[in-house]
């Protein structure tokens, strides 16, 4: 038995560690946010110690008071703003439908061939039962206006305008307008029903996220508050029966924590540039509340993929309420352009600079990680890949001398 353990010691230890991580998979969010907060707080605490000459625990307390004030301010100012814009959007729903009809008529008058394609696209979104209801109402409307010159309105597309009487053309226009009204009304009703179904889930996720954030603040505070004793406790494992486990996993875990920290720094740079580009776009488009919206964009930039949709929602709502559908579409186009720049420009370049990886390789990693593991793949894909390439497979990505001081600083912060 001892010989089997000695021969397979490394494999067994790492299988146990992977098994423990699998058992704790439901707590990955809490663990990750706790680590992020501790990583961000450590240099701020040292800043208070070195610049303001404060004691360690006083500096720690001030940093976490700052975190709590920032989190409370975010929820106090951002949440009511989003709820208010959503309420205004719901109250102006009828006006939005009128604007959509006006936009459709404008497109139909300028580009007649697009009108039928647009109707067909909306029909493809709706379910069969809704389409049957629309067709039934259209048949009743067709009899109401005595549309009998052509068998079907679609047949008019194959005829020259000169071959139809002016009266027939007027009836067809009424028919198409009625069809557009029914399609847009059905589409809006369907989307609003989906939104109402998602509201309880969103509220639940909101409360879960708030609870996770507060727990992460508490855990990271306690870890840093008693970091000396925790460091001594970890070191004591070296003289216990868990000596093999400690010797095998301690250094790799520290190095992996450093890699994750580098990823956080890279994401912070991306968030700053992303916020700056969005701020310029909002100013150019004349959107109000640019400071609030920029704050939302900055915070949500730390949430890959999902953060884009979260930050876009209040911008689109404000655009709809202030400038109508055209301004809202302009916001969507602007966000799409910024997202393309972020996904295919900022992410590869900044991650590549921090990890000394080729930008093309970073882009490939992000795409594969997202499609394979979703949100967590986007967050941890690059640092995990870097760790395996450099530490597990031993590929020399950068000078070892550059890595050692950073590891020494990280270990010192853990042991303090």
N, C-alpha and C positions, 0 to 999 in steps of 0.2 A: 504493500500500500504506500509506504514512504517512498519507495523507488518510483512508483507511478506518479506520485505528487511532484517529486523533484524533476521528473522528465517532462511533465506537463504543467509545471507551476504557473508559468506566464499565461498560458491559454486559460487555465482554470480561473485565475484571478480576474482576467479581463471578461470572461464569460459571466462571472458573478457580478462584476461592476455593470455590465450591459443589462443583466437581469434586474439589478436594482433600479437602474435608470428606466427600464421598461415599466416596472411597478409604479414608479413615480411620474409616469408620462402625463397624468392628469394635472400635475402640479408644475409642469414645465413653464407655464406662463408666470406663475408666482416666483419660481426660482430665478427665471431669467430677469424679470423686472427687479427683483431684490439685488441681483448681481449688478445690474446696470446702475441702480441708484447708489450702491456702495462704491462702484467704480467712479461715478461722477462726483460723489461726495468727498472721496479721499483727497484729491488735489485742492478742493475748496477748503477742507479742514486744515491742510498744510499751509494754505495761503493765509488763513486766519492766525495760525501759529507764528508764521515767519514775519508777516507784514504788520499784523495788529498786536503781536506779542500776547495772544490769548492762550489760556491753557487748552489742552487737547479736548477735554470734555465740554468746555464752554464753547469752543469753536464748533465742535460737533453739534451741539444744541442749536446754535445760531443757524448753521447750515440747514438743519432739518426744519427749523421754524420757517426759514425762507422757502423750503420745498412745500410745506403745508400752506403757506400764504399763496404761493404761486398756483398750487393745485386748486385751492379754494377760489381764488380769483378767476381762474379759467372756467370753472363750473358756474360761478356766479354771473359772469358776464356773457359767456359764450352760449350756455344752455338756454337762458331766456331769449336771447337774440334769435337763435335757431327756431325755437318754439313759436315766437312771435311772427317770424317770416313764414313759417308753415301755416299758421292760422290765417294770415293775410292771403296766402296762396289759396287756401280752401275757400275763403270768402269771395275771392275773385275768380273762382273756377268758371263761372258763366262768361265772364269777360275774356278769359283765356280761350274758351271755345269759340267765341266770336272772332278773336284774333287769329285763331287757327283757320277758320273759314275764310277770313279775309286774305290770309296768306295763300291759301289754296286757290282762291279765285284769281289772285295776282299771278301765281305761277301758271294757272290754266290759261290765262289770257296771253301771257308772254310765251309760254311753251305748251301749246295744245297737246302735243303727244305725251307729255309727262303726266297729264291729269289721270288718264286711265291706268298708267303704270303705278301711280301713287295709290289709286283706289285698290288696285290688285294687291299691292304690298300690305295695305291696312287689312284687307280681307284675309291675307295669309296669316296675320297675327291673331285674328279672332277665331274662336272655336266654331264648329259646324252649327251648333244650335243657335248661336248669335247670328251667324250668316243667314240661316233660314228665317229668323225673325225679321232681319233687314230686308231680305228678298220679298217676304210677304207684305211688309209695309210699302215697299217700292211698287209692287204690283197693284196694291190698292191706290197708291198715288198716281200710277200710270192711268188707271181708269178714271180717276178724278179729273185729270187734265186732258182726257180724251186723246191720249197718245196712240194713234192708230195709223199714222202715215207710214211708219216703219214697223216691222214685226218686233224687232228688238232694238233698244237704243244702241247696242254695240254695232248693229249693222250700219249705223250712220258713219262710222269711221271709214267704211269702204266706199262711201259715196262722196261725190264732189259737192261742195257747199252750194254751187249753182243749181244742182239738181233737186235741192230741197227748198220748199217754200220758206219764207221768213217766219211764218207761223210755226212750222215744224221745228225750225232751228230754235225758236224761243221755247217751245215745249221741251226740247232735248236739254236746253240749258237749265230749265227748271228741274228736270229729272236728275241731271248730274249734280246740281246744287243740293237737291234733297238727299241723294245718295251720299254725298260728302258729309252732310249734316248728320245723317244716321251713323255713318262709319266713325266719324270723329266722336260723336256722343257715346257710341258703344265702346270705342277704344278708351276714352277718358274714364268711363264707368268701370271698365275692366281694370285699368291701372289703379284707380282709386280703391277698388275692392281689394286688390293685392296689397296696396299700401296699408289699408286698415288691418289686414291679416298680419302684416309684418310689425305693426306698432307694438303689440304686446311682447313680441320676441325682441324688438329693439330695446324696449324698456328693461326687459329682463337682462339682456346683454349689458346695458348701461349700468345697472345695479351691480352685476357681477364684476364688470371692469372697475367700478369704483371701489368695491370691496377688495379686489385683488390689489389695486394700487395702494390702498390704506394698509393692508397687511404687509405688502412689500416695503412700505415706508417703515413700519414698525420693526420688521425683521432685520432690515438693513441697519436701522438705528441701533438695535440691540447688538448686532454682530460687531459693528464698529465701536460701540460703547465699551464692550468687554473684549476687544480684539486681543489684548495681551493674554488673558487667561485662555481664550479660545486657541490662540497660537500655541501656548504651552501644552494645552490638552492634545492638540494635533501632534505635537512633537513627542508627547509621551507614548503615542502609539508605536514609536520606534522600538521601545523596550517592552512591548506587550506581545501577546500571542498573535496580534495582527501585524507584526513586524513585516512579514513578507508582503502583505497587502499594501502597507504604507510605503515601503521601499519601491514597489513596482508602480504605484499609481500617483504618488505625491507630486513628483516632478512633472510628469505629463499633464496632470490636471492644472498645475500652476502655469505651465507654458500654454495650455489651451485657453486658460482664463486670460492670459495676455493677448492671445490672438483675437478673442472675442472683444477685448477692450479696444484693439486696433479697429475692429469692425465698427464699434460704436463711434469712434472718432471719425471714421470715413463717412458714416451715415449722418453725423452732425454737420460735416462739411456739405454733403449733398442737400441736407435740409436747409442750410443757409442759402445756398445758390438757388434752390428750388423756390424758396420764399421770395428771394429778390426778383427772380424772373416773373413770378406770379404777381408781385406787387407792381411791377412795371406794366404788366398787361391790364391789371385792374385800373390803374391810373389812366392809361390810354383809352380804355373803354368807358371811363367815367362812372365806375361803380362806387357807391357810397360805402362807408364803414370799412375802408381799406385796412386800417390798423387791426381791427377785430378779425377780418378775414385772413390777413397775413399771419396773425397769431395762430389761427386754426390750421392754416397750411403748414406752418413750422412744426407744430405739435404732431400733426398727422403724417408729416414726412418721415417720422420714425416708424410708421406702420406700413410696411411694404404692401403694394397692390391695393389692399382694402383702404388704406389711408387716402388714396386718390379720390375714391368715391365718397368717403366721409367728408373730406374738405370741399369737394365740388358741390355737394348738396346745398349748403347755405348760400354759396355764390350764385347758383342757378335760381334759387328761390328769390334772393334779393334782386337779381336781374329781371326775373319775371314780374316782380311787383313794382319795379321802378321803370323799366324800359320795354317790357313786353317780350314776346317770343323771339324777336330778332336779336335783342341784346342777350337773351339766354343762350341762343344758338352760338352767338359770338363767344360767350364765356366757355361753352363746351369746346369750341374750336381752339380757343386759347389754351385751355387746360390740356387738350390733346397734344398740342404742339410742345408745351412744357414737359408733358409726360414722355413724349418721344425723345426730347433732348435728355431728360433724366435717365430713361431706361437704356438708351443706346449711346449716350455720350458721357453723362456724369458718372453713372455707376461703373462702367468699365474703366474710365480714366482714373477716378479717385480711388476706387478699390484697388486698381492695378498699381497706383502709386504707393498706397499704404502697404500692400502685400507683395510688391515687386512681382506681380503677375501680369502677363500680357493682357491688354484690354479685350482682345477677341476671346481669350480663354475665360475671362471673367464673365463676358456676355453669354458664352456657351454654358458656363456653370449656373448662372442665374436662370436661364431658360430651362435647363434640365431639372434644376432643384425645384423650381416653381411647379412644373408639370408633374414631378414625382412626389413632392412632399407638401405642396401648397404654400401657405403662409410661412411655416417654419423653415421650409426650404429656401425662401427668399431671405429670411433673416440670418440663417446660419449656413447657407450653402457655401458662400465664399470662404469664411473662416474655417469651416470644417474641412473643405477641400484643401485649403492652404496647409492646415495642420497635418493632414494625411500625406500630402506631397513632401512637406519639409521634415516633419518629425517622425512619421511612421516609415515612409519610404526613403528618407534621407537625401532627397534632392536638394542641393545647396542653392536656395533661392536668393539669399543675401548673405552678407558677411556675418559670421557668428559673433564677431566682436560688437556688432550693432545690436544684436539681440540680448546679449548677456546683461548690460547695464539696466535695460528695461525690466528684465526678469528679476534682477537684484532689487530694483525699486519696488516691484510688485510684491516680492516676498517680504521686504521690509515693512510695507504697508499692512500686510496680513499679520505679521508678527507683532506690530506695535499694539 
